[in-house]
């Protein structure tokens, strides 16, 4: 009886602690808004620096309260405009419209639609078969095939989540069937799926170009610095993408070799040829999109439209993995995902405009220069900030918020905008693979039925390799800039 009469006592401290945390999370945004209102009524005086700090504090407090990032962005901007700024609030409506009135933004819904069509149309399975026929007999061959398939699929979908879903849902059950540990397969796919953020046509690189479009900060010599174009970023991401795929493949091979995981039989030339023929139409899309962009045949936005139409034809009429009756559901899914990203873009554009109009990034750049921050220290701090942000924000939101802040500071210190874009993309890749918001972990968890904690342990070897690669990309700008220079784009 004594045990039954006090069942809730051990939980009381935890309950009290949870209530206090919840109260703080709710009260903090209100307290910050009250401070802003007091400044508006001239009860207190706030310096320009304190006002900028209040803007960021309010944004973080709203996100901590569980509010969607897009709404938190818009609400923090409106609070600042109505209370702390003399800028005409009518400008908000104008910026919301003009932020989407850009040709390059159309690439986002088209690439999302192409990725969804290919995921549902059987392209992923054929790419896995092709990669397996080539390297399946190596140590960890099926895992290596997953890395190669992720790289190939990333080059036509532009989405990390679509890559994990399309490749992972097929390769993970196959790995388990062949006797590989679940942790090994989950680690391979969760990290290799992140290639979708770096390989062209990366949606995240498009978002970076949109977030910094029109900005012309001053460089070290005082000359204006133009933002990076989508085409420049796509070409710059190719070599780092291939390097990262090679590094992840090397980690996969080493772990399989060390633990003597099963190897598959070597495929005959006939089997390789058959796998190539069956995957031809999917592989041809890579050549069509990237070849068309690199040759100047069409712009990245036009390439996205071509990819969507091509993916529809291949999925429905060539591979016949997608029935016409299923197309509306795919369109609805793509529209929902596109609307979510575009809504974030509009609010982030207003946030970026407010930062620029209030000269906040320029003030931060001047402060860093005055403190003696060089390029090396700035890049280190940038990585730390982006990796920390990856703990609680998704990649698109981080890019939209941080790119307009970091770009003027990077330009003032002589960091090329293309280098900054690739650096941010690699940071976003790492963020996708660690908790608590790592989307790839959640997608892999849904496929493998493993817990997030177990998945986090599983990806550690590959995650360590990605951090080493991040250091290389950070301090060797040639990895990002060499190919655009060779092609005369910089």
ABEGO torsion letter per residue (X at the ends): XAAAABAAAAAAAAAAAAAAAAAAAAAAAAAAAAAAAAAAAGABBBBAAAAAAAAAAAAAAAAAAGBBAAAAAAAAAAAAAAAABABBAAAAAAAAAAAABBAAAAAAAAAAAAAAAAAAAGAAAAAAAAAAAAAAABBGAAAAAAAAAAAAAAAAAGBAAAAAAAAAAAAAAAAAAAGBBAAAAAAAAAAAAAAAAABOBBAAAAAAAAAABGBBBBBAAGBBBBBBBAAAAAAAAAAAAAAAAAAAAAAAAAAAAAAGBBBBBBBBAAAAAAAAAAAAAAAAAAAAAAAAAAAGABBAAAAAAAAAAAAAAAAAAAAGABBAAAAAAAAAAAAAAAAAAAAAAAAAAAAAAAAAAAGAAAAAAAAAAAAGBBAAAAAAAAAAAAAAAAAABBAAAAAAAAAAAAAAAAAAAGBBAAAAAAAAAAAAAAAAABOAABAAAAAAAAAAGBBAAAAAAAAAAAAAAAAAAAAAAAABAAAAAAAAAAAGAX
